[in-house]
Amino acid sequence: MSTNDNRDADRRTQAVERLKKRSEFWTHLAVYVLINAMLVVVWFFTTADGFFWPVFPLVGWGIGLFFHGVDTFRRPFSEDRIRREMDRMA
């Protein structure tokens, strides 16, 4: 197997991983919206004039969703950045 074939296989593997991560993020976002919308509806029909308790799962889960998004959509490290870090370690 040539170097180009190896490089293409590595890039394909990385692309598949990124696509999986994006799919998982969008599924996570959809579940977040659906479940929290349901909690707001329950709050509205039971204690609409009372304390807005759905704020706790909205904020808590929202923080986790935010970091999931950061992990999913951040750019991969460039080769130049990796080389500079390796040089600093040497």
N, C-alpha and C positions, 0 to 999 in steps of 0.2 A: 504494500500500500504506500503510495507516495505521500509526501508532506502535504500537498494540496488536498488530497483525499482525506487525510487526517484532520486538516484544518476545517474542511467542509463538514465533516462528521461532527466535530466539536461545535461548530457554529449551529448546526442543525439541532444538536442536543440542547444547546443554550436557548435556541429559539423555541423549542418545544416546552422547556421549563418556564420561560417567560409567558408563553401563551397559557399554560396551566395556571400560573400564578394570577394572571389577569382574569381568567375564568372564575377561579376561586374567589377573587375579590368581588367581582360583580354578583356572584351568588351570595356572598356575605352581605353585601349592601342591600340586595333585594330582601333577604331574611330580616335584616335590621329594620328596614322600612315597614315591612308587613307586620312584624311582631310589635313594634313600637306603635304603629297606627292602631293595632288592636288594643293595646294597653291604654291609649288615649281615648278610644271609644268606650272602653270599660269605665275609665275614670269619668268621662262625660255623662254616661247614663247612671252612674251610681252616686258620685259626689261632685258634680260639676261646679258647685259653689264652694267646695272645700279645697283643701290643699292639693296642689297639682303634683301628686306623688310620682307620675310617670317621668318626672324630670330625672330621677335617680338612674333608671335603666337607660334613658336617652343619653345622659352625659357619660355614665360609666362605660356603656357599650360603645358609645360614640368615640371615646378616647381610643379604645381598642381598634375600632374600625379605621380611625385616622392613621394609627401606626401600621395597620395592615396595608393601607393605601400607600404610605411612604415606602414600605418594604417592596410593594408591588411595582410602583412606578418610578422609583429612583433609577438613575442611569447606572449601568454597570461601570466598574472602574476601567479606565483606559489603560492600554499597554504602557503608555508614557508615564502615567501615574504609578503603575505597579513597578516599573523600572526605577523611578525616583525613590520609591520607598525601599526597594531592595538595595539601592546604592547607599541610602542612609543607614541601613542596618549593617552594612559591611564595614 
